[in-house]
Amino acid sequence: MKQPALNEIRQLDTDVRAWVFLPEEETPSITERGLLSGLAFGVKDVMDVRGMPTCHGATLPGMPPARFDAACVAMLRAAGARPVGKTVTAEFAFAAPGPTRNPRHLAHTPGGSSSGSAAAVAAGMVSFALGTQTGGSIVRPAAYTGVVGFKPGFGRIPRSGMLVLCDSLDTIGWFTQDVGLSLKLASVFMAEHGAPRPVEALSLAVLPCPQAGKLSEEARSCLQQAADDLRARGAQVQWLDAGTLVTETLEVHDGIMAYELSRSLLPVRQAEPEALRAQTNAVIDKGLAITLADYSNLAQRRKALSDAWSDLLSRYDAVLTPSAPGAALAGLDRTGTSAFNRVWSLLGWPALHLPACENPQGLPLGVQCVALPGRDMALLKMADGVHRVIDRRLTSAVAQLSSPTASAR
């Protein structure tokens, strides 16, 4: 794709509000050669980019520019890519939303917490953007904005240079327009092994996960259509019900996230209490009430759940499951539920959102594709073929962002 200049990005961003920081001048590439040469990217404002402040979506005036890049940003620079600026995040990558709007329909949320990164890619401002996921902060915004969102397996991308809120959950990933670029980005961080398996050779489990919440008819139909399309191409497809595994996994994720996040943000609350909104303070209070003994018990349950999920799904090449209960919610005061993503965040398995269709209002729908730990590259390779089979999106343009009627949508 043609890379918009900074002034074009600013114009596009008038209505979308994906960026919290853009420099006065374009950041030069450090190399003209490399796997990602010529590509510009956004960085979620919880990761450092040298020369740019990191404010974590909070009211923290006077934050100095970072002296060094986060490790992942440095690796992408070394591959020839160029960071454009910092994208909006929900406050401290949790729930209190920023000002970003969904490029597909400006009156709807882009999801969170990696809202600005998803919106910047969906609006064509950059080739890709970095995000993070603790619960559903990559997969859900990708689903709401109609782009590919990849959450690697836990620990696959170095986190040096970012504020880690949940030490056993936080994972860096990215947004792209297609699986091919996502695979190229992954190869910067991971070794490639083996050729992709053709669709007709795949064994796939389909997990609607009703225990995570009620799916809209449109989301259910999208999952069904994807499964039917893949079966028609020769894939072996089996529908499963994980039962109480889902509810217990969500419960354990909730407790671990609250415990770890509360202790990470306690220093912020002590030093800058006015920087935190009510939603963030509420989870800090909740987490501080969880004892170390409780947390240890949650960790033991997590290990048992990991074994149980592996036993259930290890025979399959991948899992198809909802990315979100439906299309993007109307309004900007909430970012939607991460219930359909948290199982895979707790397990640390790689997960990928694939756009597949649109609802009558032109809002995107798709499916989440998941694989077991260590199968990140295999997941991306198979997903390229899977996406070609299931993608039934109608041809439609992104909202006319600067039109007189855009803000009324």
N, C-alpha and C positions, 0 to 999 in steps of 0.2 A: 504494500500500500504506500501511496505517497505520504510523506511525513509532513503534517502541517507545521508551519513556522510558529514561533511563539505568539505573534500577534493574531494568527488565525486561531490558535488554541484559546487565547483570551476571549476572542469573539464568540467561539463555540460555547465557551464556558459561562457566558452571560446568564443563560437560563439553567444550565445543568449544575453548575457550582460544584464541580468535581475536585477542584484544586484548592488547597489551603496556602500553598506557596509556589510561585513561579518566579524565577530570577529575571533580572532586567535584560540579560543577554543569554543567548543560547550556550549551554555547556558543551565545550568541544569534546569530541571523541578522543580517547587516548591512543587509539590505533585505527588505521583505515582498513586493516585486514582482520579477519576473524569471522567466526561462525555467525555472529550477529551484527556484522558490520552494516552501518546505515540505519539501524533500528533505534527508535526512541522509546523510552519507557517511563512510566510513573512509579512512584515509590510511596506506599502507605506511610502515613505520618506517625509511625511507631518505630521506623527504622532510620538510621542515620544516613545522610548523604552529605559529603563534605561541602562546606560553604552554605548549607541550608539549615535552618532551625528545625528541631524536632519537638513538637508540642503535644502530641498524643491526643489530639482532638479536644484538649482541655483549655481553659482560660489560664494561660501561663505567659503573661507578657514579659518581654525582655529576654526570652531564651536565646542564648548565643548560637551562632552557626556551629554545626558539628565540625570537628577538626578532621575526622576520618570517616570513610564510608563504612557502612555495615559490610560484613564479609561477603554476603550474597551480592550486594551492589558492586563491590570491587571485582568479583568474579565475572559479573556480566559486563562491566567496563572492559575487562581484559579480553573478553570475547568480541569486543567491538561495539557494544550497545552504548547508548547515551542516556543518562537520566535527565528528564525534562524538569521535574519538580516534585513536590510532595502532594499526595492526594488525601482527601478528607477521610477521616475515620470517625466512627462513633467514639465517644469519650473513653479513652484508655482501652480501646478495642473491645468494649463491652456492649452496652445496650443503648445508652443515651445518644440519640442520633445527631448527626451533623446536618448541614443545609443541603446536601446533595439531592438532586431530583433524578428520576428515571428517564433517560433519553428516549425510551420507547413510548412514554406517556408521562408528561411532566408533573401531573397531579398524583402520581403514584411513587411509593418508596422504591429506591434501588436495592433495598436490603441492607444488611450490615453484618459485621462492622466495617468490612472493606468496601464501603459504598463508593467512595471517590474513584478507586481503582477500577471497579467494575464499570462504572458510568463512563470513565474516560476512554476505555476500550470500546464500549458499546457505541459511543458517539464518534469514534474514529479519530480521536485526538492523538493517540499513541498506538504503536503496534502491540504493546503488552504492558501490563502493570503488575507490580508485586502486591500481594495481600498477605494476611495471616488468618489462621483459623484455630480457634479454641473449641468452639461448638459447631457453628455452621457458617463462619464469616467469609468463606470463599465460595462454597458451593451454592449457598442461598442467593447472594448477590448475582452470581453468574446466571442462576435460573431466572431471577427477576428481570435482568437486563438482556438476556438472550445471547450470552457469550459463553465460550468454553472456560470453565474454571477448574484448575487442578490443585488439589491438596495432596502433596506427596506423603509418603509414609513418615511417621514420626522420626525425627532425627536425621532425615536425608539431606536437609538444607541447613547449613551452619547459621546459628542465630546470634553470633557475635555482632554487636552494634545495634541491637534492638532491646527495648524494654520487655523482658520476659515476665508476663503476669502469671501464667500457670506453667510451672516448670515441666510438668509431665504431660502437657497437652499442646502448648503453643507450637504451631507448625507454619512455616513460610511456604507460600505457593504463588500462583499467578493466574492472570486472566489473558486470554487471547481470542482472536476471532475464529481460529480453527485449531484442530488437533495437531496438524503438522507443525505449526510454530511452537505449540506447547511441548511437543516431543523434542524439538530442536533446543528449547530452553533447558529441558531436563538433561540433555546430553552434556550441558555445561557442568552439571553437578554430579552426574551419575554415569557409570560405564554402561554401554549397550551390550546386551547379550542375546544372540539368536535372532532369527527372522520372525516377523509377525505371523500368527496363526490365521489362516483364512476364516472368514465368518462361518462357512459351512462346516468347519472342524471344531467350532467352539461348543463348550458345554456351559450353559448359563442358568443360574438360579434367579428367579424373580421373587422379590420380597416386597409386597405392598406395605408391610409394617403398619397395620391398622392400630396397633397398640400405641403408636407414636402420635396419632391424631387422625381426624377424619379428612380424607382426600376429597377435593372437589370432583365433580363428575368429569370436568375437563382434564384434570390431572390423572384421574384413574383411566380415562380413555386413552390418554397419551402413553401411559405405561403399557396398557393392553396392546395398543397399536404397535409400539416398539417391539414387544415380545412376539406379536403375530408376524411382523415383517421379518424378524430374524429367523423365526421358525420356517417361514416360507423360503428363506434363502438356504436352509439346510442345517441351521444351528439346532442343537439339542437344548430345549427350553423347558424348565420345570418350575412351577409355582410352589413356593414354600410359605409356611407360617412359622415364625420363630417363637411365637407365644410369649411366655413370661420372660424369655431372654431379653426381649426388647425393653420391657418396663423396668426390669432390674438394672439393665445397663444404663438407661436414662437416669435412674435414681443415683447410681454410683457416680456417673459423670457430674451430675448436679452438685453432689457433696464435695468431690475432689476439686472441681472448678472453684466453688465458693471458698474452700479452705485456702487454696493456693493464691487465688486472686486477692483475697482479703489481706493476707500478709505481705504481698507485693505492694499493695496500694496504701497500707498503713502509714508508711513514711510520708507519702504525698498528703494524706489527710492531716497528719500531725503538723506538717510544714505549710501547706497551702489548702486549708479546709474549704476556702471559697472556690477553689478550682473544680470541685466535684459536685455533680448534680445528684438529685435525690435517688435516681435509679442506681447509680454507682455506690452511693453511701449505703443503700439498703443491702446490697450484696456483701459489702465489707462487714456490716453488722452481722449478717447471717453467717459468714465464714468464720468470723472471730468466735462465734459461739460453738463451733465444731472443735472438739478437743483433739489432741494428738492421738489419743487412743482410738477415737472415732475414725480419724484419718487413716491410721494403720489398718483398721478393720476394712475400710473402704478399699485400700490398696490390695488386701488379701482377696476381697471379693472381685476386684478387677482382674486379678490373675486367673481366678477360676472361670470368670466370664470369658476371658480371652481363649482359654482352652476349649470351652463349650462352643463358642462361635467357630473356632477352627475345626472342631469335629464336625459341625453342621455343614460347613461350606468348603472344606479343603478339596473336595472332589470336583469343584467347578472352576472354570477358567476365570469367571467374573460373576458379579452379582448386579442385577438391574433392580433399582429401588427408587422411590420418589426423591427428588431433590428438595421439594417444598410441598406443602399441602395444596397449593394452587398457584395462580398467577400473582403478580405483585399486588400488594394491598394498596388501596386508595389512601391518600394522606401521607404526610411526612413525619408524623409524631411517633411512629413505631416502625421497626425494621422487619417484623415478622418472626415466626418461630423457627428455631433451629432443631426441632425435635427429630426431624428425619435425617439429620446429619450427625448428631451427637454420638450415636453408637460407634460410627467409624472413627470419630475423633478420639473417643476413649480407647478404642482398640489400637489406634495408631496406624490403621490401614490406609493405603492410597485410595483416593476418591476423586472422581472426575464428573463434572456436569456437562452433558451433551444437549444442546438445544435441538428440539425436534419439531415443534409446530407452534402455532399461535392460536389464541382464543379469538372470538369474534371482534373483540375490542383491539386486536393487534398486539396484545401482551404475550410475551414468550412463555412457552412451556417446554419441558424436556424431562430427561431422566438422569439419575445418578448411576454411575458405573463404578464398581468397587472391586478391588482385588486384595488378596492376602498380603501380609508384609513381605517386602523384598521384591515384589512384582511390579514396581512402579513403571519400569520401561516396557515390560510386557503388556501392562494395562494400556499404556498410551499407544503402543503399536497396534493392539487389537482394536482399540477404540477408534482409530482412524477408519478402519473398515466398517465397524459397527455404525459409526456416524453417517457414513455414506448410505447405509441401508435405511436408517430410521429417520433421517432429516426430511421432514415434509413441510418445512416452513414455506408459507406463501411469500412471494416477492413483495416486500414492502420497505419503504424508506424509514430511516430514523426520523423522529419528529423534527419538523422544521424549526430548529432551535431558536432562530432569531426572528421568526415571523411575528407580526403583530398579534396573532392569536395564540402563540405558543404558551404564554404564561396563563392563558385561560383554560388550557386543557386539563 
